[in-house]
Every structure is written in structure tokens, then in C-alpha cells.
């Protein structure tokens, strides 16, 4: 197999793992203050992701690192064209980590409530930001010769280059879908990992979010889009399964729906990895954006050694923390 194609598949895999694993983290962060009506219930919701959220973020590091090493031109164009939005998302990720880690450091209800608000807002920004970035990257940037992103000229050219894509329709659609996907996944995960009132409310949220998600996917993607119907159907399956107390099925369906959407975004224009909105001739392709054959050979050796270990460790951590978290004063079904 061509190493460039192999590494493109691995890049997609890393971004998909990040999207799916962090998707329910973002969803739980947004929902903790909604499905949790008091301090005990909100704490139970947060504890469902407490042992795993930082491990899930490893896949962001892996995705960025693999993209940089295997496709430096692709990486450079994305960072050049979306630098400020990505910085905002990274700051939101940092705020989310602080809210999670410091929530229990001060033993007052007011402090924990502030951390819960920070967690909800930062999770919302992360989900919407990554959705917007994927939406923009799918439709393309203003790439010129050599993969350089056109600034548009003027005193604010560089600023406009980085911010103008966020004012586009693909960015708005991506942001909305990102938030809905995270909410659906997060609600299904809370239903799967909790007992008591949080579990009951999470099932209701999953059912409501599933219906909205299915409609939005059908409207935004278009009924003719090959991936729209399966993703909408999976969202409906997730909602129905949650209502029937089949939380494992609900979470699996929500996760597969998100997986399908992200994969579809990455492979929409293959072999083009980043379309140019100025001229299709300037678009970046798998072969054109890839590193040298020697570099690909070297990182392949490292990938064979490192990636299986990361996957095995993360699978083990999920197995260790597989038990439900009780959200009621007394454990209930």
C-alpha cells in the first residue's frame, strides 16, 4: 500500500477517535448542570468522565502530531487559515481541564457551581469550534499556489484570513451539528454510566436531542447526500434505544453516527484533502501534501510501536472504570 494513503487513513482514524471519545466528554460537560438538579447529582455526572477525559484528549495530540508529521502542507494550511479559531478552541479545552481538575479543590458549593458553569461553557465552545473547523475544512479555504492561504490584503488581511471562514454557512452548520452530536452522545453516555435521577433525565435528553439531530442532519446535509440518511437514522435509533433503557445501544448508535459524519467530512473530496475555494488546481491532495517517502517510512516504524500501546492502555482504563456512578441518595434503576 502507498504509505501516503496509509497515513491519510491513520490521520482520519486519530481525528475520529478524538471526535468520538471527546464528543461525549463535551456532551457531559454541557449537560452536567442540566440533568443534575443539586450538588450531588451534578457531581455524579462529572464523575462519569473524571477518570477518562484527559486520556481522551491524547487523541487530539496524536491527531495533530500525525497530521504535522505525515502531511506538513495540510497542517500548515489549516493552521494558517484557521489559526485564531483553533487557539480559541485550545483555550476552551484548557478551561475545561481546569474546571474538571479544580472542581473538588475548594469545598464550597459556590466554587463547585462556578466550575460547573465554566465546564458547560468551555465544553460548548469546544464542540461548536471543532464542528465549525470540520465544516470549513470540508468545503475548503482560499488556497493559492503552493498551498498558501490568501490573506485578502489590507491592514486586517491576516486577521480576516483567520476569522472570515467562521462567518460562512459551512462553519455555522458544522458548529450546530457538533453541538448536537456532543449532546446526543453525552446524554447517552450519562444514561449508560449513571443510576438514579440523572440516568432518567439523561434518557429524556437523548430522546429529544435525537429527534432534533435527525431533522437538522436531513435539512443541512440534504436528503440526497449518501451519509445523511444513515446518520439521521442512527440518531433516531439512539433516541429510541435510550427511551427503551437500552443505553449501551443508544451510546453505540450515537457514536457511530458521529464517526460516520467525521469520516464523511474527511473523505468527501478524496484524493483532495483540502479544497481551494479560489481554484481547484490549488487544492491540496494526499500525494501533494504528504511528507517525503523517507519521512513516511520513519514515522511508520514509530506508529507501529506507539499506536497499539495507546489503544490498549485506553481500553484498559475504560474497563477499570466501567461501573455506573450513583446519582441518587439511594441507588435506583
C-alpha positions as a printed NumPy array, in Angstrom:
array([[  0.   ,   0.   ,   0.   ],
       [  1.135,   3.561,  -0.714],
       [  2.417,   4.991,   2.58 ],
       [  0.755,   8.344,   1.903],
       [ -2.656,   6.643,   1.656],
       [ -1.916,   4.564,   4.763],
       [ -1.065,   7.659,   6.755],
       [ -4.097,   9.507,   5.467],
       [ -6.196,   6.643,   6.845],
       [ -4.33 ,   6.901,  10.168],
       [ -4.853,  10.671,  10.279],
       [ -8.585,  10.125,   9.802],
       [ -8.535,   7.401,  12.471],
       [ -6.876,   9.686,  15.025],
       [ -9.301,  12.545,  14.359],
       [-12.267,  10.163,  14.507],
       [-11.104,   8.708,  17.83 ],
       [-10.687,  12.203,  19.214],
       [-14.113,  13.29 ,  17.963],
       [-15.919,  10.223,  19.306],
       [-14.138,   9.994,  22.658],
       [-14.159,  13.717,  23.358],
       [-17.662,  14.052,  21.921],
       [-19.325,  12.517,  24.945],
       [-16.929,  14.419,  27.243],
       [-18.161,  17.684,  25.731],
       [-21.742,  16.477,  25.957],
       [-21.421,  15.547,  29.626],
       [-19.82 ,  18.918,  30.325],
       [-22.749,  20.739,  28.718],
       [-25.376,  18.548,  30.386],
       [-23.994,  18.167,  33.916],
       [-25.686,  21.343,  35.09 ],
       [-28.928,  20.455,  33.313],
       [-29.532,  16.841,  34.29 ],
       [-28.051,  17.446,  37.734],
       [-30.521,  19.371,  39.887],
       [-28.356,  19.599,  43.014],
       [-24.72 ,  19.396,  44.049],
       [-24.742,  15.622,  44.465],
       [-26.298,  14.946,  41.056],
       [-24.019,  17.372,  39.217],
       [-21.021,  15.777,  40.892],
       [-22.189,  12.33 ,  39.812],
       [-22.467,  13.485,  36.19 ],
       [-18.97 ,  14.969,  36.249],
       [-17.516,  11.824,  37.82 ],
       [-18.579,   9.741,  34.81 ],
       [-15.839,  11.404,  32.734],
       [-13.448,  12.279,  35.556],
       [-11.169,   9.225,  35.125],
       [-11.064,   9.27 ,  31.309],
       [-11.325,  12.802,  29.896],
       [ -7.586,  13.509,  29.951],
       [ -6.86 ,  10.177,  28.278],
       [ -9.368,  11.033,  25.562],
       [ -7.504,  14.276,  24.858],
       [ -4.425,  12.238,  23.998],
       [ -6.039,  11.62 ,  20.623],
       [ -6.026,  15.333,  19.883],
       [ -2.272,  15.362,  20.435],
       [ -1.958,  12.248,  18.285],
       [ -4.156,  13.684,  15.524],
       [ -2.234,  16.97 ,  15.381],
       [  1.126,  15.233,  15.597],
       [  0.319,  12.7  ,  12.892],
       [ -1.083,  15.381,  10.586],
       [  2.051,  17.501,  11.092],
       [  4.456,  14.594,  10.531],
       [  2.729,  12.901,   7.594],
       [  1.111,  15.884,   5.823],
       [  3.033,  19.08 ,   6.723],
       [  1.486,  21.129,   3.906],
       [ -2.047,  20.176,   5.009],
       [ -1.199,  21.023,   8.598],
       [  0.343,  24.369,   7.609],
       [ -2.662,  25.4  ,   5.506],
       [ -5.17 ,  24.532,   8.231],
       [ -3.198,  26.373,  10.92 ],
       [ -2.627,  29.352,   8.665],
       [ -6.25 ,  29.623,   7.616],
       [ -7.862,  28.817,  10.983],
       [ -5.239,  29.903,  13.497],
       [ -7.334,  32.138,  15.767],
       [-10.397,  29.838,  15.889],
       [ -8.161,  26.904,  16.794],
       [ -6.434,  28.939,  19.507],
       [ -9.863,  29.796,  20.941],
       [-10.789,  26.108,  20.994],
       [ -7.5  ,  25.183,  22.669],
       [ -8.092,  27.839,  25.332],
       [-11.57 ,  26.379,  25.885],
       [-10.011,  22.921,  26.24 ],
       [ -7.637,  24.296,  28.854],
       [-10.51 ,  25.955,  30.737],
       [-12.447,  22.697,  30.666],
       [ -9.493,  20.818,  32.121],
       [ -9.097,  23.376,  34.892],
       [-12.811,  23.193,  35.717],
       [-12.679,  19.406,  35.952],
       [ -9.462,  19.192,  37.94 ],
       [-10.1  ,  22.078,  40.352],
       [-13.801,  21.424,  40.969],
       [-13.093,  19.432,  44.106],
       [-10.156,  21.502,  45.375],
       [-12.309,  24.016,  47.282],
       [-15.049,  22.567,  49.489],
       [-17.789,  25.138,  48.897],
       [-20.956,  24.863,  46.842],
       [-20.324,  28.258,  45.239],
       [-16.889,  27.222,  43.957],
       [-18.175,  23.967,  42.513],
       [-21.074,  25.789,  40.854],
       [-18.653,  28.192,  39.198],
       [-16.586,  25.269,  37.961],
       [-19.739,  23.629,  36.59 ],
       [-20.597,  26.813,  34.665],
       [-17.045,  27.037,  33.311],
       [-17.226,  23.366,  32.334],
       [-20.515,  23.839,  30.49 ],
       [-19.421,  26.954,  28.596],
       [-15.982,  25.602,  27.65 ],
       [-17.493,  22.289,  26.513],
       [-19.981,  24.169,  24.336],
       [-17.194,  26.251,  22.771],
       [-15.118,  23.118,  22.113],
       [-17.967,  21.192,  20.465],
       [-19.064,  24.152,  18.356],
       [-15.493,  25.133,  17.492],
       [-14.396,  21.723,  16.308],
       [-17.634,  21.315,  14.372],
       [-17.078,  24.674,  12.674],
       [-13.475,  23.809,  11.796],
       [-14.524,  20.494,  10.248],
       [-17.282,  22.247,   8.307],
       [-14.86 ,  24.829,   6.92 ],
       [-12.153,  22.27 ,   6.153],
       [-14.657,  20.13 ,   4.253],
       [-15.665,  22.974,   1.921],
       [-12.173,  24.425,   1.647],
       [-10.05 ,  27.512,   2.237],
       [ -8.775,  30.271,  -0.035],
       [ -5.667,  28.375,  -1.081],
       [ -3.34 ,  29.922,  -3.627],
       [ -0.303,  28.493,  -5.429],
       [  1.808,  26.249,  -3.218],
       [ -0.974,  25.783,  -0.693],
       [ -0.618,  29.279,   0.796],
       [ -3.806,  30.751,   2.256],
       [ -4.671,  34.108,   0.686],
       [ -4.899,  36.919,   3.249],
       [ -7.198,  39.185,   1.276],
       [ -4.848,  42.167,   1.637],
       [ -5.297,  45.311,   3.694],
       [ -4.318,  46.095,   7.276],
       [ -6.618,  43.42 ,   8.628],
       [ -5.784,  40.883,   5.943],
       [ -4.214,  38.284,   8.217],
       [ -6.967,  38.675,  10.815],
       [ -9.674,  38.445,   8.172],
       [ -8.   ,  35.367,   6.694],
       [ -8.286,  33.547,  10.013],
       [-11.73 ,  34.737,  11.093],
       [-13.715,  35.077,   7.867],
       [-14.22 ,  31.304,   7.418],
       [-16.185,  31.275,  10.701],
       [-18.756,  33.628,   9.189],
       [-19.525,  31.118,   6.443],
       [-22.502,  28.787,   6.181],
       [-20.377,  25.597,   6.467],
       [-18.927,  26.846,   9.748],
       [-22.375,  27.588,  11.195],
       [-23.721,  24.216,  10.056],
       [-20.672,  22.403,  11.413],
       [-20.931,  24.192,  14.758],
       [-24.611,  23.291,  15.132],
       [-24.028,  19.662,  14.207],
       [-21.02 ,  19.484,  16.522],
       [-23.07 ,  20.669,  19.486],
       [-25.996,  18.359,  18.713],
       [-23.728,  15.347,  18.23 ],
       [-21.99 ,  16.015,  21.547],
       [-25.3  ,  16.488,  23.38 ],
       [-26.701,  13.229,  21.993],
       [-23.555,  11.291,  22.775],
       [-23.215,  12.864,  26.202],
       [-26.826,  12.127,  27.142],
       [-26.471,   8.515,  26.01 ],
       [-23.216,   8.189,  27.971],
       [-24.784,   9.602,  31.135],
       [-27.661,   7.15 ,  30.751],
       [-25.131,   4.346,  30.394],
       [-22.86 ,   5.343,  33.268],
       [-25.222,   6.598,  35.989],
       [-28.081,   5.42 ,  38.134],
       [-30.945,   7.33 ,  39.691],
       [-32.419,  10.683,  38.588],
       [-29.514,  11.678,  36.333],
       [-29.986,   8.488,  34.354],
       [-33.718,   9.165,  33.953],
       [-33.212,  12.763,  32.818],
       [-30.354,  11.792,  30.511],
       [-32.638,   9.344,  28.705],
       [-35.159,  12.116,  28.141],
       [-32.494,  14.473,  26.83 ],
       [-31.184,  11.764,  24.489],
       [-34.655,  11.168,  23.052],
       [-35.299,  14.876,  22.46 ],
       [-31.825,  15.556,  21.063],
       [-32.029,  12.556,  18.739],
       [-35.139,  13.907,  17.045],
       [-33.648,  17.378,  16.601],
       [-30.371,  15.936,  15.318],
       [-32.092,  13.731,  12.743],
       [-34.072,  16.681,  11.372],
       [-31.061,  19.009,  11.287],
       [-28.888,  16.416,   9.538],
       [-31.568,  15.817,   6.916],
       [-32.036,  19.547,   6.3  ],
       [-28.391,  20.64 ,   6.321],
       [-26.803,  17.671,   4.577],
       [-29.674,  17.167,   2.171],
       [-31.64 ,  14.002,   1.701],
       [-29.589,  13.182,  -1.39 ],
       [-26.279,  13.129,   0.5  ],
       [-25.137,   9.489,   0.871],
       [-24.262,   9.844,   4.542],
       [-27.256,  11.959,   5.622],
       [-29.873,   9.2  ,   5.759],
       [-27.723,   6.694,   7.73 ],
       [-26.61 ,   9.358,  10.23 ],
       [-30.173,  10.596,  10.735],
       [-31.378,   7.003,  11.156],
       [-28.646,   6.267,  13.707],
       [-29.65 ,   9.357,  15.667],
       [-33.246,   8.123,  15.773],
       [-32.057,   4.667,  16.866],
       [-30.053,   6.276,  19.674],
       [-33.095,   8.19 ,  20.912],
       [-35.446,   5.224,  20.772],
       [-32.906,   2.955,  22.462],
       [-32.435,   5.496,  25.265],
       [-36.195,   5.709,  25.78 ],
       [-36.31 ,   1.886,  25.997],
       [-33.483,   1.883,  28.584],
       [-31.074,   0.296,  26.142],
       [-28.341,   2.776,  26.98 ],
       [-25.492,   0.729,  25.522],
       [-27.29 ,   0.581,  22.168],
       [-28.093,   4.29 ,  22.384],
       [-24.466,   5.214,  23.056],
       [-23.191,   2.922,  20.291],
       [-25.63 ,   4.368,  17.745],
       [-24.776,   7.963,  18.704],
       [-21.06 ,   7.202,  18.481],
       [-21.338,   5.503,  15.092],
       [-23.383,   8.433,  13.792],
       [-20.643,  10.858,  14.842],
       [-17.975,   8.547,  13.422],
       [-19.768,   8.368,  10.073],
       [-20.152,  12.126,   9.904],
       [-16.483,  12.829,  10.631],
       [-15.245,  10.187,   8.199],
       [-17.559,  11.54 ,   5.507],
       [-16.153,  15.035,   6.048],
       [-12.569,  13.838,   5.634],
       [-13.142,  11.676,   2.56 ],
       [-15.66 ,  13.934,   0.806],
       [-13.145,  15.097,  -1.813],
       [-10.528,  12.309,  -1.819],
       [ -7.809,  12.417,  -3.142],
       [ -8.121,  16.11 ,  -2.275],
       [ -7.601,  16.683,   1.46 ],
       [ -8.217,  20.439,   1.464],
       [-10.081,  22.073,  -1.427],
       [ -9.211,  25.543,  -2.67 ],
       [-12.105,  27.967,  -2.966],
       [-10.074,  30.08 ,  -5.404],
       [ -9.103,  27.491,  -7.991],
       [ -9.416,  23.678,  -7.849],
       [ -5.891,  23.47 ,  -9.281],
       [ -4.563,  24.867,  -5.984],
       [ -6.252,  22.214,  -3.84 ],
       [ -4.058,  20.018,  -1.643],
       [ -4.081,  16.313,  -2.447],
       [ -2.908,  13.292,  -0.485],
       [  0.162,  12.89 ,  -2.664],
       [  0.921,  16.597,  -2.917],
       [  0.588,  17.355,   0.803],
       [  2.417,  14.244,   2.066],
       [  5.893,  14.255,   3.575],
       [  8.798,  12.674,   1.734],
       [  8.825,   8.873,   1.326],
       [ 11.762,   8.621,   3.749],
       [  9.91 ,  10.595,   6.418],
       [  6.819,   8.445,   5.977],
       [  8.899,   5.302,   6.382],
       [ 10.443,   6.575,   9.62 ],
       [  7.136,   7.606,  11.225],
       [  5.589,   4.306,  10.143],
       [  8.046,   2.495,  12.391],
       [  7.148,   4.779,  15.289],
       [  3.433,   4.418,  14.614],
       [  3.57 ,   0.625,  14.638],
       [  5.213,   0.756,  18.061],
       [  3.241,   3.551,  19.752],
       [ -0.367,   3.483,  18.486],
       [ -1.263,  -0.081,  19.599],
       [  0.055,   0.684,  23.078],
       [ -2.057,   3.827,  23.37 ],
       [ -5.185,   1.969,  22.252],
       [ -4.53 ,  -0.909,  24.662],
       [ -3.947,   1.418,  27.615],
       [ -7.1  ,   3.384,  26.931],
       [ -9.203,   0.244,  26.539],
       [ -7.854,  -0.974,  29.895],
       [ -8.735,   2.334,  31.612],
       [-12.318,   2.13 ,  30.362],
       [-12.561,  -1.42 ,  31.646],
       [-11.334,  -0.382,  35.096],
       [-13.834,   2.485,  35.356],
       [-16.782,   0.648,  33.804],
       [-19.151,   0.713,  36.816],
       [-22.093,   3.102,  36.998],
       [-21.989,   6.218,  39.162],
       [-24.906,   6.589,  41.588],
       [-26.607,   9.982,  41.209],
       [-29.381,   9.439,  43.755],
       [-29.074,   9.497,  47.511],
       [-30.125,   5.875,  47.224],
       [-29.156,   3.735,  44.222],
       [-32.122,   3.279,  41.872],
       [-32.678,   1.814,  38.448]])
